[in-house]
Amino acid sequence: MSDTKDHRTDSCCETQNDLLSDERRQAAIDTLREFGRGRKLPEGMTIRSMIEEGRRLFSA
């Protein structure tokens, strides 16, 4: 039987990197939601860069 436990829950406390990645992930989600509502992309961001950032954040 394979272990399906999330690797981030192995330690008893989060590291600074975990917190940063969670903040960046939430920021990416918020940006995607805003874009989905017809709002402009953040300054300097293209659709391609948003897709690449999303892939990087959500790849496990």
Sequence and secondary structure as in RCSB ss.txt:
>XXXX:A:sequence
MSDTKDHRTDSCCETQNDLLSDERRQAAIDTLREFGRGRKLPEGMTIRSMIEEGRRLFSA
>XXXX:A:secstr
      GGGSSSS  HHHHHHHHHHHHHHHHHHHHHTT    TT  HHHHHHHHHHHH  
